[in-house]
Amino acid sequence: MALMLTNLPSLGDSALLVVNIITASTILTETLGAVATRFGLARAGELGQAVDNQERVSK
């Protein structure tokens, strides 16, 4: 949707600025969000729970 702004001549250079901001924020969210989620799961002690449950079922 942000790329559609580049077709509006009334926005001019502002459209390019908006596209760059949206692209940068998406990249940061996708990379830092995954790392933060893993960190949070590790602090909560929830990593490795699926393996433990599967071992209990097979015994």
PDBQT receptor file of N, H, CA, C and O in Angstrom, charges set to zero:
ATOM      1  N   MET A   1       0.829  -1.191   0.000  1.00  0.00    +0.000 N 
ATOM      2  CA  MET A   1       0.000   0.000   0.000  1.00  0.00    +0.000 C 
ATOM      3  C   MET A   1       0.872   1.253   0.000  1.00  0.00    +0.000 C 
ATOM      4  O   MET A   1       0.522   2.282  -0.577  1.00  0.00    +0.000 OA
ATOM      5  N   ALA A   2       2.017   1.129   0.664  1.00  0.00    +0.000 N 
ATOM      6  H   ALA A   2       2.301   0.293   1.133  1.00  0.00    +0.000 HD
ATOM      7  CA  ALA A   2       2.893   2.295   0.700  1.00  0.00    +0.000 C 
ATOM      8  C   ALA A   2       3.413   2.635  -0.688  1.00  0.00    +0.000 C 
ATOM      9  O   ALA A   2       3.623   3.808  -0.997  1.00  0.00    +0.000 OA
ATOM     10  N   LEU A   3       3.621   1.639  -1.521  1.00  0.00    +0.000 N 
ATOM     11  H   LEU A   3       3.450   0.686  -1.271  1.00  0.00    +0.000 HD
ATOM     12  CA  LEU A   3       4.103   1.905  -2.878  1.00  0.00    +0.000 C 
ATOM     13  C   LEU A   3       3.073   2.642  -3.717  1.00  0.00    +0.000 C 
ATOM     14  O   LEU A   3       3.427   3.320  -4.682  1.00  0.00    +0.000 OA
ATOM     15  N   MET A   4       1.811   2.515  -3.361  1.00  0.00    +0.000 N 
ATOM     16  H   MET A   4       1.523   1.964  -2.577  1.00  0.00    +0.000 HD
ATOM     17  CA  MET A   4       0.774   3.242  -4.093  1.00  0.00    +0.000 C 
ATOM     18  C   MET A   4       0.908   4.747  -3.885  1.00  0.00    +0.000 C 
ATOM     19  O   MET A   4       0.441   5.533  -4.710  1.00  0.00    +0.000 OA
ATOM     20  N   LEU A   5       1.543   5.152  -2.786  1.00  0.00    +0.000 N 
ATOM     21  H   LEU A   5       1.922   4.514  -2.116  1.00  0.00    +0.000 HD
ATOM     22  CA  LEU A   5       1.744   6.580  -2.540  1.00  0.00    +0.000 C 
ATOM     23  C   LEU A   5       2.663   7.211  -3.577  1.00  0.00    +0.000 C 
ATOM     24  O   LEU A   5       2.550   8.401  -3.874  1.00  0.00    +0.000 OA
ATOM     25  N   THR A   6       3.571   6.413  -4.125  1.00  0.00    +0.000 N 
ATOM     26  H   THR A   6       3.662   5.447  -3.884  1.00  0.00    +0.000 HD
ATOM     27  CA  THR A   6       4.511   6.970  -5.097  1.00  0.00    +0.000 C 
ATOM     28  C   THR A   6       3.820   7.379  -6.395  1.00  0.00    +0.000 C 
ATOM     29  O   THR A   6       4.382   8.146  -7.178  1.00  0.00    +0.000 OA
ATOM     30  N   ASN A   7       2.606   6.876  -6.633  1.00  0.00    +0.000 N 
ATOM     31  H   ASN A   7       2.149   6.253  -5.998  1.00  0.00    +0.000 HD
ATOM     32  CA  ASN A   7       1.863   7.248  -7.845  1.00  0.00    +0.000 C 
ATOM     33  C   ASN A   7       1.098   8.549  -7.693  1.00  0.00    +0.000 C 
ATOM     34  O   ASN A   7       0.545   9.055  -8.670  1.00  0.00    +0.000 OA
ATOM     35  N   LEU A   8       1.053   9.102  -6.486  1.00  0.00    +0.000 N 
ATOM     36  H   LEU A   8       1.502   8.691  -5.693  1.00  0.00    +0.000 HD
ATOM     37  CA  LEU A   8       0.340  10.357  -6.273  1.00  0.00    +0.000 C 
ATOM     38  C   LEU A   8       1.306  11.523  -6.454  1.00  0.00    +0.000 C 
ATOM     39  O   LEU A   8       2.211  11.710  -5.641  1.00  0.00    +0.000 OA
ATOM     40  N   PRO A   9       1.121  12.301  -7.506  1.00  0.00    +0.000 N 
ATOM     41  CA  PRO A   9       2.056  13.408  -7.760  1.00  0.00    +0.000 C 
ATOM     42  C   PRO A   9       1.987  14.505  -6.697  1.00  0.00    +0.000 C 
ATOM     43  O   PRO A   9       2.944  15.262  -6.540  1.00  0.00    +0.000 OA
ATOM     44  N   SER A  10       0.885  14.605  -5.971  1.00  0.00    +0.000 N 
ATOM     45  H   SER A  10       0.107  13.989  -6.098  1.00  0.00    +0.000 HD
ATOM     46  CA  SER A  10       0.758  15.666  -4.970  1.00  0.00    +0.000 C 
ATOM     47  C   SER A  10       1.663  15.435  -3.761  1.00  0.00    +0.000 C 
ATOM     48  O   SER A  10       1.967  16.379  -3.032  1.00  0.00    +0.000 OA
ATOM     49  N   LEU A  11       2.103  14.179  -3.537  1.00  0.00    +0.000 N 
ATOM     50  H   LEU A  11       1.856  13.412  -4.129  1.00  0.00    +0.000 HD
ATOM     51  CA  LEU A  11       2.964  13.902  -2.390  1.00  0.00    +0.000 C 
ATOM     52  C   LEU A  11       4.446  14.114  -2.692  1.00  0.00    +0.000 C 
ATOM     53  O   LEU A  11       5.211  14.490  -1.805  1.00  0.00    +0.000 OA
ATOM     54  N   GLY A  12       4.845  13.882  -3.906  1.00  0.00    +0.000 N 
ATOM     55  H   GLY A  12       4.223  13.576  -4.628  1.00  0.00    +0.000 HD
ATOM     56  CA  GLY A  12       6.221  14.134  -4.314  1.00  0.00    +0.000 C 
ATOM     57  C   GLY A  12       7.229  13.325  -3.522  1.00  0.00    +0.000 C 
ATOM     58  O   GLY A  12       7.157  12.097  -3.472  1.00  0.00    +0.000 OA
ATOM     59  N   ASP A  13       8.180  14.031  -2.896  1.00  0.00    +0.000 N 
ATOM     60  H   ASP A  13       8.238  15.028  -2.937  1.00  0.00    +0.000 HD
ATOM     61  CA  ASP A  13       9.255  13.375  -2.144  1.00  0.00    +0.000 C 
ATOM     62  C   ASP A  13       8.761  12.755  -0.837  1.00  0.00    +0.000 C 
ATOM     63  O   ASP A  13       9.413  11.864  -0.294  1.00  0.00    +0.000 OA
ATOM     64  N   SER A  14       7.639  13.205  -0.339  1.00  0.00    +0.000 N 
ATOM     65  H   SER A  14       7.109  13.928  -0.781  1.00  0.00    +0.000 HD
ATOM     66  CA  SER A  14       7.116  12.653   0.913  1.00  0.00    +0.000 C 
ATOM     67  C   SER A  14       6.745  11.184   0.769  1.00  0.00    +0.000 C 
ATOM     68  O   SER A  14       6.880  10.415   1.720  1.00  0.00    +0.000 OA
ATOM     69  N   ALA A  15       6.285  10.793  -0.395  1.00  0.00    +0.000 N 
ATOM     70  H   ALA A  15       6.175  11.418  -1.168  1.00  0.00    +0.000 HD
ATOM     71  CA  ALA A  15       5.912   9.399  -0.630  1.00  0.00    +0.000 C 
ATOM     72  C   ALA A  15       7.125   8.493  -0.502  1.00  0.00    +0.000 C 
ATOM     73  O   ALA A  15       7.029   7.417   0.089  1.00  0.00    +0.000 OA
ATOM     74  N   LEU A  16       8.249   8.900  -1.036  1.00  0.00    +0.000 N 
ATOM     75  H   LEU A  16       8.328   9.774  -1.516  1.00  0.00    +0.000 HD
ATOM     76  CA  LEU A  16       9.471   8.110  -0.932  1.00  0.00    +0.000 C 
ATOM     77  C   LEU A  16       9.932   8.002   0.519  1.00  0.00    +0.000 C 
ATOM     78  O   LEU A  16      10.406   6.950   0.946  1.00  0.00    +0.000 OA
ATOM     79  N   LEU A  17       9.796   9.067   1.259  1.00  0.00    +0.000 N 
ATOM     80  H   LEU A  17       9.411   9.922   0.912  1.00  0.00    +0.000 HD
ATOM     81  CA  LEU A  17      10.152   9.051   2.678  1.00  0.00    +0.000 C 
ATOM     82  C   LEU A  17       9.272   8.069   3.449  1.00  0.00    +0.000 C 
ATOM     83  O   LEU A  17       9.769   7.325   4.295  1.00  0.00    +0.000 OA
ATOM     84  N   VAL A  18       7.992   8.061   3.168  1.00  0.00    +0.000 N 
ATOM     85  H   VAL A  18       7.588   8.665   2.481  1.00  0.00    +0.000 HD
ATOM     86  CA  VAL A  18       7.067   7.152   3.839  1.00  0.00    +0.000 C 
ATOM     87  C   VAL A  18       7.405   5.701   3.499  1.00  0.00    +0.000 C 
ATOM     88  O   VAL A  18       7.393   4.845   4.384  1.00  0.00    +0.000 OA
ATOM     89  N   VAL A  19       7.701   5.417   2.250  1.00  0.00    +0.000 N 
ATOM     90  H   VAL A  19       7.711   6.113   1.532  1.00  0.00    +0.000 HD
ATOM     91  CA  VAL A  19       8.064   4.065   1.828  1.00  0.00    +0.000 C 
ATOM     92  C   VAL A  19       9.335   3.617   2.546  1.00  0.00    +0.000 C 
ATOM     93  O   VAL A  19       9.415   2.475   2.997  1.00  0.00    +0.000 OA
ATOM     94  N   ASN A  20      10.314   4.485   2.658  1.00  0.00    +0.000 N 
ATOM     95  H   ASN A  20      10.249   5.413   2.292  1.00  0.00    +0.000 HD
ATOM     96  CA  ASN A  20      11.562   4.135   3.341  1.00  0.00    +0.000 C 
ATOM     97  C   ASN A  20      11.338   3.881   4.828  1.00  0.00    +0.000 C 
ATOM     98  O   ASN A  20      11.923   2.952   5.385  1.00  0.00    +0.000 OA
ATOM     99  N   ILE A  21      10.522   4.671   5.465  1.00  0.00    +0.000 N 
ATOM    100  H   ILE A  21      10.048   5.426   5.012  1.00  0.00    +0.000 HD
ATOM    101  CA  ILE A  21      10.245   4.488   6.892  1.00  0.00    +0.000 C 
ATOM    102  C   ILE A  21       9.510   3.177   7.127  1.00  0.00    +0.000 C 
ATOM    103  O   ILE A  21       9.839   2.441   8.058  1.00  0.00    +0.000 OA
ATOM    104  N   ILE A  22       8.530   2.881   6.303  1.00  0.00    +0.000 N 
ATOM    105  H   ILE A  22       8.263   3.479   5.547  1.00  0.00    +0.000 HD
ATOM    106  CA  ILE A  22       7.777   1.634   6.453  1.00  0.00    +0.000 C 
ATOM    107  C   ILE A  22       8.673   0.423   6.205  1.00  0.00    +0.000 C 
ATOM    108  O   ILE A  22       8.578  -0.575   6.920  1.00  0.00    +0.000 OA
ATOM    109  N   THR A  23       9.534   0.503   5.209  1.00  0.00    +0.000 N 
ATOM    110  H   THR A  23       9.611   1.313   4.629  1.00  0.00    +0.000 HD
ATOM    111  CA  THR A  23      10.444  -0.598   4.923  1.00  0.00    +0.000 C 
ATOM    112  C   THR A  23      11.419  -0.821   6.085  1.00  0.00    +0.000 C 
ATOM    113  O   THR A  23      11.645  -1.962   6.488  1.00  0.00    +0.000 OA
ATOM    114  N   ALA A  24      11.982   0.229   6.611  1.00  0.00    +0.000 N 
ATOM    115  H   ALA A  24      11.798   1.155   6.283  1.00  0.00    +0.000 HD
ATOM    116  CA  ALA A  24      12.930   0.113   7.723  1.00  0.00    +0.000 C 
ATOM    117  C   ALA A  24      12.257  -0.434   8.970  1.00  0.00    +0.000 C 
ATOM    118  O   ALA A  24      12.826  -1.286   9.653  1.00  0.00    +0.000 OA
ATOM    119  N   SER A  25      11.068   0.035   9.277  1.00  0.00    +0.000 N 
ATOM    120  H   SER A  25      10.606   0.727   8.722  1.00  0.00    +0.000 HD
ATOM    121  CA  SER A  25      10.384  -0.452  10.475  1.00  0.00    +0.000 C 
ATOM    122  C   SER A  25       9.973  -1.913  10.321  1.00  0.00    +0.000 C 
ATOM    123  O   SER A  25       9.976  -2.657  11.302  1.00  0.00    +0.000 OA
ATOM    124  N   THR A  26       9.624  -2.332   9.119  1.00  0.00    +0.000 N 
ATOM    125  H   THR A  26       9.622  -1.727   8.322  1.00  0.00    +0.000 HD
ATOM    126  CA  THR A  26       9.281  -3.733   8.886  1.00  0.00    +0.000 C 
ATOM    127  C   THR A  26      10.501  -4.623   9.075  1.00  0.00    +0.000 C 
ATOM    128  O   THR A  26      10.403  -5.682   9.696  1.00  0.00    +0.000 OA
ATOM    129  N   ILE A  27      11.633  -4.213   8.555  1.00  0.00    +0.000 N 
ATOM    130  H   ILE A  27      11.712  -3.353   8.051  1.00  0.00    +0.000 HD
ATOM    131  CA  ILE A  27      12.864  -4.998   8.709  1.00  0.00    +0.000 C 
ATOM    132  C   ILE A  27      13.245  -5.105  10.179  1.00  0.00    +0.000 C 
ATOM    133  O   ILE A  27      13.602  -6.187  10.645  1.00  0.00    +0.000 OA
ATOM    134  N   LEU A  28      13.176  -4.008  10.913  1.00  0.00    +0.000 N 
ATOM    135  H   LEU A  28      12.886  -3.129  10.534  1.00  0.00    +0.000 HD
ATOM    136  CA  LEU A  28      13.513  -4.036  12.339  1.00  0.00    +0.000 C 
ATOM    137  C   LEU A  28      12.552  -4.912  13.128  1.00  0.00    +0.000 C 
ATOM    138  O   LEU A  28      12.977  -5.665  14.004  1.00  0.00    +0.000 OA
ATOM    139  N   THR A  29      11.287  -4.823  12.831  1.00  0.00    +0.000 N 
ATOM    140  H   THR A  29      10.943  -4.212  12.119  1.00  0.00    +0.000 HD
ATOM    141  CA  THR A  29      10.298  -5.620  13.549  1.00  0.00    +0.000 C 
ATOM    142  C   THR A  29      10.488  -7.107  13.280  1.00  0.00    +0.000 C 
ATOM    143  O   THR A  29      10.407  -7.922  14.199  1.00  0.00    +0.000 OA
ATOM    144  N   GLU A  30      10.738  -7.455  12.038  1.00  0.00    +0.000 N 
ATOM    145  H   GLU A  30      10.804  -6.793  11.292  1.00  0.00    +0.000 HD
ATOM    146  CA  GLU A  30      10.906  -8.865  11.682  1.00  0.00    +0.000 C 
ATOM    147  C   GLU A  30      12.165  -9.466  12.294  1.00  0.00    +0.000 C 
ATOM    148  O   GLU A  30      12.159 -10.640  12.663  1.00  0.00    +0.000 OA
ATOM    149  N   THR A  31      13.230  -8.705  12.410  1.00  0.00    +0.000 N 
ATOM    150  H   THR A  31      13.235  -7.751  12.110  1.00  0.00    +0.000 HD
ATOM    151  CA  THR A  31      14.465  -9.255  12.969  1.00  0.00    +0.000 C 
ATOM    152  C   THR A  31      14.483  -9.182  14.489  1.00  0.00    +0.000 C 
ATOM    153  O   THR A  31      14.751 -10.183  15.153  1.00  0.00    +0.000 OA
ATOM    154  N   LEU A  32      14.207  -8.031  15.039  1.00  0.00    +0.000 N 
ATOM    155  H   LEU A  32      13.990  -7.217  14.500  1.00  0.00    +0.000 HD
ATOM    156  CA  LEU A  32      14.269  -7.882  16.488  1.00  0.00    +0.000 C 
ATOM    157  C   LEU A  32      13.102  -8.566  17.184  1.00  0.00    +0.000 C 
ATOM    158  O   LEU A  32      13.243  -9.006  18.325  1.00  0.00    +0.000 OA
ATOM    159  N   GLY A  33      11.966  -8.665  16.530  1.00  0.00    +0.000 N 
ATOM    160  H   GLY A  33      11.851  -8.308  15.603  1.00  0.00    +0.000 HD
ATOM    161  CA  GLY A  33      10.808  -9.321  17.131  1.00  0.00    +0.000 C 
ATOM    162  C   GLY A  33      11.051 -10.792  17.375  1.00  0.00    +0.000 C 
ATOM    163  O   GLY A  33      10.658 -11.317  18.416  1.00  0.00    +0.000 OA
ATOM    164  N   ALA A  34      11.687 -11.466  16.442  1.00  0.00    +0.000 N 
ATOM    165  H   ALA A  34      12.006 -11.039  15.596  1.00  0.00    +0.000 HD
ATOM    166  CA  ALA A  34      11.985 -12.884  16.607  1.00  0.00    +0.000 C 
ATOM    167  C   ALA A  34      12.993 -13.110  17.727  1.00  0.00    +0.000 C 
ATOM    168  O   ALA A  34      12.853 -14.047  18.513  1.00  0.00    +0.000 OA
ATOM    169  N   VAL A  35      14.000 -12.261  17.801  1.00  0.00    +0.000 N 
ATOM    170  H   VAL A  35      14.115 -11.500  17.162  1.00  0.00    +0.000 HD
ATOM    171  CA  VAL A  35      15.008 -12.386  18.855  1.00  0.00    +0.000 C 
ATOM    172  C   VAL A  35      14.382 -12.107  20.218  1.00  0.00    +0.000 C 
ATOM    173  O   VAL A  35      14.664 -12.815  21.185  1.00  0.00    +0.000 OA
ATOM    174  N   ALA A  36      13.550 -11.097  20.303  1.00  0.00    +0.000 N 
ATOM    175  H   ALA A  36      13.321 -10.522  19.518  1.00  0.00    +0.000 HD
ATOM    176  CA  ALA A  36      12.910 -10.756  21.571  1.00  0.00    +0.000 C 
ATOM    177  C   ALA A  36      11.945 -11.847  22.026  1.00  0.00    +0.000 C 
ATOM    178  O   ALA A  36      11.837 -12.117  23.222  1.00  0.00    +0.000 OA
ATOM    179  N   THR A  37      11.252 -12.469  21.093  1.00  0.00    +0.000 N 
ATOM    180  H   THR A  37      11.340 -12.249  20.121  1.00  0.00    +0.000 HD
ATOM    181  CA  THR A  37      10.343 -13.564  21.439  1.00  0.00    +0.000 C 
ATOM    182  C   THR A  37      11.114 -14.748  21.994  1.00  0.00    +0.000 C 
ATOM    183  O   THR A  37      10.711 -15.338  22.996  1.00  0.00    +0.000 OA
ATOM    184  N   ARG A  38      12.214 -15.099  21.352  1.00  0.00    +0.000 N 
ATOM    185  H   ARG A  38      12.542 -14.620  20.538  1.00  0.00    +0.000 HD
ATOM    186  CA  ARG A  38      13.030 -16.219  21.833  1.00  0.00    +0.000 C 
ATOM    187  C   ARG A  38      13.599 -15.900  23.215  1.00  0.00    +0.000 C 
ATOM    188  O   ARG A  38      13.626 -16.770  24.085  1.00  0.00    +0.000 OA
ATOM    189  N   PHE A  39      14.045 -14.685  23.423  1.00  0.00    +0.000 N 
ATOM    190  H   PHE A  39      14.023 -13.978  22.716  1.00  0.00    +0.000 HD
ATOM    191  CA  PHE A  39      14.571 -14.279  24.724  1.00  0.00    +0.000 C 
ATOM    192  C   PHE A  39      13.494 -14.379  25.801  1.00  0.00    +0.000 C 
ATOM    193  O   PHE A  39      13.752 -14.870  26.900  1.00  0.00    +0.000 OA
ATOM    194  N   GLY A  40      12.303 -13.917  25.486  1.00  0.00    +0.000 N 
ATOM    195  H   GLY A  40      12.094 -13.518  24.593  1.00  0.00    +0.000 HD
ATOM    196  CA  GLY A  40      11.204 -13.989  26.438  1.00  0.00    +0.000 C 
ATOM    197  C   GLY A  40      10.814 -15.416  26.775  1.00  0.00    +0.000 C 
ATOM    198  O   GLY A  40      10.549 -15.734  27.934  1.00  0.00    +0.000 OA
ATOM    199  N   LEU A  41      10.777 -16.273  25.771  1.00  0.00    +0.000 N 
ATOM    200  H   LEU A  41      10.992 -16.015  24.829  1.00  0.00    +0.000 HD
ATOM    201  CA  LEU A  41      10.467 -17.683  26.014  1.00  0.00    +0.000 C 
ATOM    202  C   LEU A  41      11.553 -18.355  26.856  1.00  0.00    +0.000 C 
ATOM    203  O   LEU A  41      11.255 -19.200  27.700  1.00  0.00    +0.000 OA
ATOM    204  N   ALA A  42      12.795 -17.980  26.626  1.00  0.00    +0.000 N 
ATOM    205  H   ALA A  42      13.036 -17.294  25.940  1.00  0.00    +0.000 HD
ATOM    206  CA  ALA A  42      13.891 -18.556  27.407  1.00  0.00    +0.000 C 
ATOM    207  C   ALA A  42      13.803 -18.102  28.871  1.00  0.00    +0.000 C 
ATOM    208  O   ALA A  42      14.015 -18.903  29.781  1.00  0.00    +0.000 OA
ATOM    209  N   ARG A  43      13.497 -16.847  29.093  1.00  0.00    +0.000 N 
ATOM    210  H   ARG A  43      13.324 -16.196  28.353  1.00  0.00    +0.000 HD
ATOM    211  CA  ARG A  43      13.372 -16.347  30.467  1.00  0.00    +0.000 C 
ATOM    212  C   ARG A  43      12.202 -16.977  31.192  1.00  0.00    +0.000 C 
ATOM    213  O   ARG A  43      12.246 -17.162  32.409  1.00  0.00    +0.000 OA
ATOM    214  N   ALA A  44      11.159 -17.307  30.454  1.00  0.00    +0.000 N 
ATOM    215  H   ALA A  44      11.123 -17.157  29.466  1.00  0.00    +0.000 HD
ATOM    216  CA  ALA A  44       9.976 -17.915  31.064  1.00  0.00    +0.000 C 
ATOM    217  C   ALA A  44      10.155 -19.415  31.269  1.00  0.00    +0.000 C 
ATOM    218  O   ALA A  44       9.332 -20.056  31.922  1.00  0.00    +0.000 OA
ATOM    219  N   GLY A  45      11.230 -19.976  30.710  1.00  0.00    +0.000 N 
ATOM    220  H   GLY A  45      11.899 -19.455  30.179  1.00  0.00    +0.000 HD
ATOM    221  CA  GLY A  45      11.475 -21.403  30.850  1.00  0.00    +0.000 C 
ATOM    222  C   GLY A  45      10.591 -22.254  29.959  1.00  0.00    +0.000 C 
ATOM    223  O   GLY A  45      10.332 -23.416  30.270  1.00  0.00    +0.000 OA
ATOM    224  N   GLU A  46      10.133 -21.700  28.874  1.00  0.00    +0.000 N 
ATOM    225  H   GLU A  46      10.344 -20.755  28.621  1.00  0.00    +0.000 HD
ATOM    226  CA  GLU A  46       9.211 -22.410  27.987  1.00  0.00    +0.000 C 
ATOM    227  C   GLU A  46       9.899 -23.085  26.806  1.00  0.00    +0.000 C 
ATOM    228  O   GLU A  46       9.247 -23.812  26.057  1.00  0.00    +0.000 OA
ATOM    229  N   LEU A  47      11.185 -22.866  26.622  1.00  0.00    +0.000 N 
ATOM    230  H   LEU A  47      11.714 -22.275  27.230  1.00  0.00    +0.000 HD
ATOM    231  CA  LEU A  47      11.886 -23.513  25.515  1.00  0.00    +0.000 C 
ATOM    232  C   LEU A  47      12.139 -24.971  25.864  1.00  0.00    +0.000 C 
ATOM    233  O   LEU A  47      12.516 -25.288  26.993  1.00  0.00    +0.000 OA
ATOM    234  N   GLY A  48      11.938 -25.842  24.917  1.00  0.00    +0.000 N 
ATOM    235  H   GLY A  48      11.632 -25.585  24.000  1.00  0.00    +0.000 HD
ATOM    236  CA  GLY A  48      12.169 -27.254  25.128  1.00  0.00    +0.000 C 
ATOM    237  C   GLY A  48      11.000 -27.989  25.751  1.00  0.00    +0.000 C 
ATOM    238  O   GLY A  48      11.120 -29.182  26.028  1.00  0.00    +0.000 OA
ATOM    239  N   GLN A  49       9.893 -27.342  25.980  1.00  0.00    +0.000 N 
ATOM    240  H   GLN A  49       9.795 -26.372  25.755  1.00  0.00    +0.000 HD
ATOM    241  CA  GLN A  49       8.743 -27.982  26.605  1.00  0.00    +0.000 C 
ATOM    242  C   GLN A  49       8.123 -29.037  25.695  1.00  0.00    +0.000 C 
ATOM    243  O   GLN A  49       7.668 -30.072  26.182  1.00  0.00    +0.000 OA
ATOM    244  N   ALA A  50       8.094 -28.801  24.403  1.00  0.00    +0.000 N 
ATOM    245  H   ALA A  50       8.464 -27.960  24.008  1.00  0.00    +0.000 HD
ATOM    246  CA  ALA A  50       7.473 -29.761  23.481  1.00  0.00    +0.000 C 
ATOM    247  C   ALA A  50       8.260 -31.063  23.453  1.00  0.00    +0.000 C 
ATOM    248  O   ALA A  50       7.662 -32.133  23.340  1.00  0.00    +0.000 OA
ATOM    249  N   VAL A  51       9.556 -31.002  23.549  1.00  0.00    +0.000 N 
ATOM    250  H   VAL A  51      10.042 -30.132  23.641  1.00  0.00    +0.000 HD
ATOM    251  CA  VAL A  51      10.384 -32.211  23.554  1.00  0.00    +0.000 C 
ATOM    252  C   VAL A  51      10.126 -33.000  24.822  1.00  0.00    +0.000 C 
ATOM    253  O   VAL A  51      10.015 -34.225  24.769  1.00  0.00    +0.000 OA
ATOM    254  N   ASP A  52      10.027 -32.326  25.964  1.00  0.00    +0.000 N 
ATOM    255  H   ASP A  52      10.118 -31.331  26.006  1.00  0.00    +0.000 HD
ATOM    256  CA  ASP A  52       9.775 -33.001  27.233  1.00  0.00    +0.000 C 
ATOM    257  C   ASP A  52       8.422 -33.695  27.218  1.00  0.00    +0.000 C 
ATOM    258  O   ASP A  52       8.304 -34.824  27.695  1.00  0.00    +0.000 OA
ATOM    259  N   ASN A  53       7.411 -33.046  26.685  1.00  0.00    +0.000 N 
ATOM    260  H   ASN A  53       7.506 -32.129  26.298  1.00  0.00    +0.000 HD
ATOM    261  CA  ASN A  53       6.084 -33.660  26.631  1.00  0.00    +0.000 C 
ATOM    262  C   ASN A  53       6.063 -34.868  25.702  1.00  0.00    +0.000 C 
ATOM    263  O   ASN A  53       5.378 -35.851  25.985  1.00  0.00    +0.000 OA
ATOM    264  N   GLN A  54       6.795 -34.808  24.611  1.00  0.00    +0.000 N 
ATOM    265  H   GLN A  54       7.351 -34.010  24.381  1.00  0.00    +0.000 HD
ATOM    266  CA  GLN A  54       6.827 -35.911  23.665  1.00  0.00    +0.000 C 
ATOM    267  C   GLN A  54       7.541 -37.111  24.292  1.00  0.00    +0.000 C 
ATOM    268  O   GLN A  54       7.146 -38.249  24.036  1.00  0.00    +0.000 OA
ATOM    269  N   GLU A  55       8.564 -36.896  25.093  1.00  0.00    +0.000 N 
ATOM    270  H   GLU A  55       8.884 -35.972  25.301  1.00  0.00    +0.000 HD
ATOM    271  CA  GLU A  55       9.260 -38.001  25.758  1.00  0.00    +0.000 C 
ATOM    272  C   GLU A  55       8.370 -38.677  26.782  1.00  0.00    +0.000 C 
ATOM    273  O   GLU A  55       8.442 -39.894  26.951  1.00  0.00    +0.000 OA
ATOM    274  N   ARG A  56       7.530 -37.913  27.472  1.00  0.00    +0.000 N 
ATOM    275  H   ARG A  56       7.472 -36.925  27.335  1.00  0.00    +0.000 HD
ATOM    276  CA  ARG A  56       6.611 -38.485  28.460  1.00  0.00    +0.000 C 
ATOM    277  C   ARG A  56       5.575 -39.379  27.789  1.00  0.00    +0.000 C 
ATOM    278  O   ARG A  56       5.197 -40.411  28.343  1.00  0.00    +0.000 OA
ATOM    279  N   VAL A  57       5.117 -38.995  26.610  1.00  0.00    +0.000 N 
ATOM    280  H   VAL A  57       5.424 -38.157  26.160  1.00  0.00    +0.000 HD
ATOM    281  CA  VAL A  57       4.093 -39.757  25.912  1.00  0.00    +0.000 C 
ATOM    282  C   VAL A  57       4.679 -41.079  25.410  1.00  0.00    +0.000 C 
ATOM    283  O   VAL A  57       4.000 -42.106  25.437  1.00  0.00    +0.000 OA
ATOM    284  N   SER A  58       5.925 -41.060  24.955  1.00  0.00    +0.000 N 
ATOM    285  H   SER A  58       6.476 -40.226  24.933  1.00  0.00    +0.000 HD
ATOM    286  CA  SER A  58       6.507 -42.272  24.388  1.00  0.00    +0.000 C 
ATOM    287  C   SER A  58       6.925 -43.274  25.458  1.00  0.00    +0.000 C 
ATOM    288  O   SER A  58       7.150 -44.437  25.121  1.00  0.00    +0.000 OA
ATOM    289  N   LYS A  59       7.042 -42.891  26.721  1.00  0.00    +0.000 N 
ATOM    290  H   LYS A  59       6.860 -41.947  26.994  1.00  0.00    +0.000 HD
ATOM    291  CA  LYS A  59       7.468 -43.819  27.791  1.00  0.00    +0.000 C 
ATOM    292  C   LYS A  59       6.372 -44.705  28.249  1.00  0.00    +0.000 C 
ATOM    293  O   LYS A  59       6.577 -45.532  29.138  1.00  0.00    +0.000 OA
TER     294      LYS A  59
